[in-house]
Each structure stands twice: as C-alpha cells, then as structure tokens.
Amino acid sequence: MKNRQLIGVLLVVFVLAFSMISWHCAKKEDKITNNRADVISKFTAEDFSLTFDSTLVESFYAKYPKLILYKKQTVTFYQKNQYAFIWFDKKGRKEMADVIYNKINNLFEEGVQTTVPYKGVLDALFQKEETKPNIETELFLTNYYFYYTNKVLQGIDATKTDELGWYLPRKKQSYLDYLDSLLVDPKLIDKKEPLIGQYYKLKSVLKKYREIEKDGGWTTITIPDNFKNLKPGDSSETVAQIRTRLFLTADIASDSKSAVYDQSLQEAVLKYKKRNGFTIDNIIVAKHIKEMNVPISDRIKTIMVNMERCRWISKDITKSKEFIVVNIPSYRLTYFKEGKAELVSNVVVGSALNKTVIFSGMMSNIVFSPYWNVPQSIITKEIKPGMAKNKNYLAQHNMEWNNGNIRQKPGPKNSLGLVKFLFPNSNSIYLHDTPSKALFNEEKRAFSHGCIRVAKPKELANLILKDDSNWSPHKIDAAMNGGKEKWCTLKQKIPVYIGYFTSWVDDDGTINFYKDIYERDNRLASVLVE
C-alpha cells in the first residue's frame, strides 16, 4: 500500500516537472518569434540558412526612395527565394556582388549617361570587407542589379519608345530568371551576350572614338572662301587637313602630311564616302568636308543613341530562316536567308512629311502586275486638282474609277511598278517596284508617300520564291510583265523589320553614319538623360 502511494507521489512530481519544462520552452520559443528581427540582425555566417524579415524591404525604400522603381522586381525575387540572402555566403559577399558593383561603375562604357542614385553609399559599403550578411548591402545589390539591367539590357520604357514612333516589337525577357543564372555562374554576364550583336560592335567603336576624343579629337578642316572642289592631283593645305582627319578614323592607314590629292587619299575618300552615305566618286566638295567637321562629341552621341535602339530588339529576329530588314536612314534593304545577306538593295523611303513608319510585319503575298489603289489623301490632294485642270487626267495616267475609288491599271508606268510585296499592317505600307528608277541613284532618297520602293524587286521576288517549284524565274518575269494582276501566296510568311539606325557597324568593324532624315536622334538623346 505504501509503495503504491510513493509511486503516485512520484508520478505527480514528474508530471509537474515536465509541465514546467514545456512551459519554459514555449515561452522561449515565443520570445524568439517575437524578436525575430533582432535575431536576424545578429546571426553569423554559420546561421546563413536563416532568412531576413520581409518588413525590412519597406524600411529600405523609405530610406532610399530613388530606387523604388525596382521595388516590384525586388519583392518578386525575394518572395520567390523566401527572403534568403543571395549576395552573401559563409565567407561574406559573393563574387557576383563585385561583378554588379563593377558593372555599375562602368556604365559609361555601355554608352549610358546617368547619375547613379546613392552611389556614395554603395561605394562606402564596398570599401569595407563584409564577412557577415548585411541587409542594406543585400538590398542595394538587388536593386542595382535591376538598375543595371534596366539601363544596359532593357533600355527606356516601352511607352516612351511608342511616343518616339518606334513600333517594332520590344524584346521580352525576364531579368529575374537571368539573375538566377548569374548567381550560379557570374561569368555569364560577360560570356553570354544578351543583346543583339550590333550593340557590341557599336560599343567597341564607342571606345575607340572616346580614345580619339581624349587625345584631342580632330580639328576643323578649313574651307577656303573660293572653294569649289578637289580632284585627284590637286594640291592644297585643305588636302593635308583632310588626310589627317581620315587617318584619325582609320580611312587611311598612315598620315604622310602630303598636301597632294594622291592615290592613297583617293582610296580613303572613297571609303569615307561609302560609310557616310555619299555618292562614291573622287570629287571632294564642301558638303563632304562639312561632314568631316562634325565634332567627335556628336559622333559619340550618335553611337550612344543607336546603342539604345539596339537594347529594344530581340536577338530572336536572327533565328528566322529568312527575314527582311529595311534601315530607313541608310536607304537600304537587306534580305537574309540562313543567316546570310542574300540581297542588298537601295530603297526610296517616305519623305519628311510622309515618314515611313518604324514597325514590323509578316510578308504573306507577292502581287505581280499590280493595280495601284490610290489612297484617298492622294486623290484629294493631287488627283482631283489634276482632274479639275485636265479632263483627260485619268486616261493619261492609266487610271480608272473603281467602286467610287480610283486605281491605276497594271503596266510599266504603274506607280507600283511591276510587283509589290505585302505584309498586312494598319499603316498601309508595303514594298514595291517603281518606274522612277533614277531616284535610286540619289544620295537622299526620301521621296515616297510612306511606302518603300525597291531598286531590285525582281531579284527579291526570285530569291523569296527560289524554293517554290511553282515559280521559276521565267514565270516570275512573265507575271511581272503580263499586264494582268496576279497574286502569289507565300508558303511561309517572312518577317519584315523596318528600323531606324543612324549609325551601323559592318562585320569588318567599319562604322557607318547616316543622315538623321526624320530628326529622331536628338529627341531620343534628350530622353536618355532625363
């Protein structure tokens, strides 16, 4: 009996003791939970598996409001990663942290002109070695990563490019996913080029031109008051100045200082004219020298503006089996197939009053011996006044009424020539032939109402239909000259991109500059420094 009582007492004592231990443990856990922020601020590298308090993100942006543009991306990223530190490991800051810091310090090399917000704070953080995770450094680096991708890889907001009249589709890429890849392999940021190849070619030339600028740039070439032109064999101080100028931009291999317009300078002048959109001949007139006198600072600005345009374009465009590119300022069309330029053709584009729109479409049809359905604006502004003065106006222009509208009948004098290439779009723009062949020899070829006239339409049609057994070169020629409209539906639609680049680097590294015929560069440049 006594033993049973003793056992009962011991059980009660045991239960009470266990309850007290559990109560103390629970209180300790509550204390840890309630003071989680304090615990996080004190944890060591060995405690790295801990995450930081999400409320600290709000306080960060309250302290650094100029970075709020990147808040949405930052929060999304940390939500996906359960608010874990990503820029630190047990040894301190990761290698990728220094990579991002260096990228921010070298935005100048990317053609970006900007004042980095809180740069002094960032510099101070990186002047000391951090062996433990630091929340402020962590959030700074994530925000500066998105700052870098925005300025260098993405470019200005799509709404602004629309306002600038750029309707080519903007590239779509998640820089959240890109960061995941970089954290695994930081070298990807330099090894895997995320932008189109032209960007990096322009970047290389930008570096060269800045070196020229650092060395003093080029001096203004004197144009004598009685200057008419310079021809091979002529001799003058102006010739010597031109030679020095072309040496600086590598149009001529060496500067002999000779004042004689000799063979080596002739070759340099031809090269210069070709890459600046001039008629290629040996005669130097005032406009050529004025172009050489454009300050190097202006050339650098042009390069930077076109680097920005490159940021908007997806690398995927080059993955198409075939595609067509029209660059408005260079008045040039290029047809690519299997990654190679199969055809380069001069084009005539819209005038300053009838600008060709910057956009893309899918070519679906070729129309041989086409009718020209005259736009209502041309009927109102040109045809009706002509008809009022000449009752035979329509007949003399091979035109006719058609369901209340006017169209021009097929034939060699048709304004669309013998063939047109359709890629349906709301702008009513297409490629076409023209009877006005002489215009393709002009330096400035902005004469159309907006559509694009092609100097080599027959060659383009033959290349597009090369793999279609139903359309031999003979059938194409017959259809073009048949005098009866005939439609061809393409088996595979072809992407057509109409762009606007006032500087472009060839595969051999040669930089080309083209006139800003629609005066778009300065407007974009002003947006970039806002």
Disulfide bonds with the S-S distance in Angstrom:
none
